[in-house]
Amino acid sequence: MNLSVDINGVKLENPVMTASGTFGYAAEYKDLVNLNELGGIIVKGLSLEPSTGNPSPRVVETACGLLNAVGLENVGVKAFIRDKLPFLKTLKPPVFVNIYGKKIEEYGELAAILNTLDAIAGIEVNISCPNVTAGGAAFGVDPVAAEKVVRQVRQCTSKHVMVKLSPNVTDIVEIAKAVEGAGADSISLINTLTGLAIDSETFKPMLANVTGGLSGPAIKPIALRMVWQVAKNIKIPVIGVGGITTATDALEFIIAGATAVQVGTAVLIDPDCLKKIIKGISSFLNRKGFKSIGEIRGCLETA
């Protein structure tokens, strides 16, 4: 069975990738997951300087999901290259580095640094971060700001540029078209939805940050709808992410038009789910008589 996919020049042996934020720098899972069986690995969000993230408590379970306000804690790009990259170099799947900044220039600086690293296949640009020079609104909620970030990254790297879109917008297609026009090679969606959890006994938020990002099965229908909308309206590949826990979930995203998928929150519950999803996709294709994953991509019948 041919499970391989091509994301605008980056070949994956299968369409199952890890999502940024829940997989650390991959080494954390080396005793739990056969990393070389994965289609691709995306490490957690990286910034120019180290970040301690938000204060605790910063993770809360919700009905069918997880609310987090970790705040993009990371070691910074220098420590990443020194301490994390040597292990990532030993892995077979393509490695993508998720990057974020509070200013457009920071995205460009990170992209330029990562462009020199042969072990990195591409960059995933997180535009759900606050633009400190524009009042704190996220880059990803404004098509003009999103375009500027992606254009800056594109000018600073020859590597694959994947852009992760925020769902907290009125028109996801407008944002997708803007980043495609700015030079994105692919789009991943969706990032988390902004949510709130309250402790009724104390009358206080359950997260120290008050609000956080909702992920997990609860957001899957929203993610699926947005992937379907975007895939119909752009020419570059779409990577579906949001609430995928089973092979059936992954297949739904591919049928909606996704070239590949990312698995995030489910890995925290069952790291073995990655292997199960890959095997499940293969079994489904075999049962249906398909020879490759591409035969079912975008085949949703709505009429």
N, C-alpha and C positions, 0 to 999 in steps of 0.2 A: 504494500500500500504506500503510495506516494503522499506523504504528509508535508513535504517541503513547501515553503512559500518564499516569495521574493518581495521584500519591502523596499521597493525603489532602489535596488542595487545591493541590499543586504539580505543574504540568503539565510533562512532559518530551516533547520532540519524538520521542525514541526511548528505549528502556529501558537504554541503555548509559552508565554513569557511570564516572568515575575513582574509584579507591579512595584513601583518605587514606594518606599516608606514602610513596607512590611517584611522586606527581605534583607535588611541591613546591607552589608557589603558582600553578601553571599557566603563568606566563610562561616558565619554564624549557623548556617544550615548544612555544612559539609558532612556532618555525622547523621543527618536525618534524611537528606535528599541526594540522589545521584545527580549532581549538578550537570553532568555532561549529557544527560538525557533531555534536558530542557531545550526549547527552541531559542530562547534568548533570556538574558538576565539584565534587569534594570536596577541599579543600586540606588540607595536612598538619596534624597535631595542634598546637593553639595553647594556650598557657598565659598566665597573667596577666603573668609576668615572662619575659624571655629565658632560654633554657636551652641549654647547650652539649652536652647529651646525655651518653652514656657514652664512655669512652676507647676508642681503637682498639687492636686490630682489632675491628670491630663488625658486619661483614658477611662471611658465609661461604657459598659455594655448597655445596649438598648434592645427593644423588641426587633428581632431579625437584623441586628446590625451592631455597629461599633461607632461610638462618638469619640473623636480624638482631637486633642489640641496640643500635640507634642511640640509643635512649633519649629519643625524642620531642624532639630538638633543634629549636628554633624561635626566631623573632625576638621573641616576646612580642606581646601584643595592641596595644600602642601603636605599635610599629614596623610591625605588620601593617596597621593603619589608615592610617598615614602613607605607607608605601612600597609595599605590595602591593595594597591595595584599589583604587587608581586604575586599574591595569591590569584587574583583575577586573571593574570597572564597565563596561568596553568590550565585554564578552563577552555573547553571546546566551543561552547555557544558564544555568539556575538554578545559583547557587553556594551550596554548603553549607560551613560551617566546622566542622571537627572540633575539639572542645575537651576538655581534661583538667585535672584538679586532684588535689592530694594531700589536700585537705579538701573536704567537701561545700560549704562556703561559697564556695570558689574557683570551683566550677562555676556557682554562682548569680551571682557577680560578673561572670564572663565572659559569661554569657547576657544579663545586663542591659546590658552594654556593646554587645554585638553586636545587641541588639534595636533599637538606635537607627540602625542602618545599613540604608538602603533597598536597597543592592545585594546584600545577603545574603538568600537565600531561606529558609535554614534552618540549623539547628545539628545536627551529628552528635555525640552524647555518647559519649565513649570511657570506658567503665566498667571497663576492664581494668587500670586504674592502682592502685597500692598506696594504701590508706587509712592514712595515717601516724598517725591518732588511734586506730586499732583494730589495732595490731600489725603493719601492713604487708600484710595480706591484701587482695587486689584487691576493689574495690567489686562487680565483676560476678560474683563467685563466691557471693555471699550475697544471696538475694532481698530481704531486709530492707534491706540497705545499698544495693542497686541501686535499690529503690523510693524511698529517701530522696533519692538523688542526682537522680533524674528528677523527683521532686516539687519539689525545690528549683529545678531548671532551669525547669520548667513555670510556677512562680510568678513567674519573673523574665523571661519572654519570651512574646510573642504569636506568634513565628515558629514555623515547623514544627520539631518536635523529633523527630529520628531518634536511636535509641539503638543503638550497636554492641555486640553481645554477645560475651562471651568464650566460647570452646568448652571452656575448662578447668574444666568443671563436671560434676556428676553428672547433673543434670536440666535441660536447656536450656529445656524448656517451662515449668518453674516460674519461671525467671528472666524469660522472655518475658512471661508472664502478670503478673508483678509490675510490670514497667515499663509494660505496657499500662495496668494499673490506676492507675499513677501519672501518667498523662497523655501518654505517648508517642504521637506521630502515626504513626510507622513504626518498624520494627526492621531493622537491617542485621546480617547474620551470614554468616560468622563472622570474628572477629578471628584472629590467629595462634595456633598451638599452641605451647606451651613445649617447646623441644628443646635438645639438647646435641650439640656436635661436639668430638671429641678428636683431637689430633695424636699419633699413636702413636710418633713419633720422639722427641718431647720430653716425652711423658707429661703434657701440659698441655692445657687447653681451648683451642679455636681462637678463641674470643671472649674478650675481656678481661673481659666481664661474666659469664663462665662459661656461662650459659644465654641463649637468645634466642628469638625468635618465628619459627616455621616457617611459610612461605607458599609459594605456587606449586602446580603440578599435583599434588604429593604429597598435599595436604590436600583436594583436590576431593571425593572420595567422602564424607569426614566432613562437609564443608560442605553437600553436597547432602542428606545424611541429616538434618542438623539443620534445614535450610530446610524440608524436607518435613514434619518433625515439628511445627515451630512454625507453619507456614502453616495447618495443619489445626486448630490449637487457639486461634488468636487472630483478631480481626476487623480489625485494622489491617494495612496493607500490609507485606510483607516484601521486603527487598532482598538478593539473594543475592550472596555474595562468598567467594572462596576457590578459587584454582586455575583460574580462567577464562582460557583462551588462545585459544579459537576460538569461532565462532558456534555450533557444536554444543554446546560447554560451556554457553554462555549459554542456549541453548534448553532444555537439561536442567533448569536451575534454574527457568526459567519454567514448564515442565511440572510441576515439583515444587511450584509454588505461588508463586514469586517474581513480584512486579510489575515489578521492574527488577533490574539486576545492576551490580556494580562490578568493574572490572578493575584489578589492581594490579601484581603482580610481572611479568606478561607485558609490560607497557609498558616495563619496563627493558630487555627483550630486543629488542622490536620495537614501537616507538611506533605504527607503522602498523596494529598489530593492532586498534586501536579502530575504525578505518574498516572493516577487513575483517570484524569481528564485526557491525557494523551492516548492511553489505551482505549478509552471509551470512544474517542473520535474515530480511531482506526476501526474499531468493531462496528460502529455505526455505518461507516462508508462501505465496509465489507458486506454487511447485511443488506444494504441498499443497492449494492452492485456498482458503486462508484469506484473509479481507479485513482482519483486524486482529490484533494481537498478543494481545489479550484473549481470543481464541477458544481459545488453547491453554493459557492460564494455569490451573494446577492440574488438568490433565486426565490426570494419571498414573493408569493403570489397574493396580491391585494385586490385583484378584480374578481 
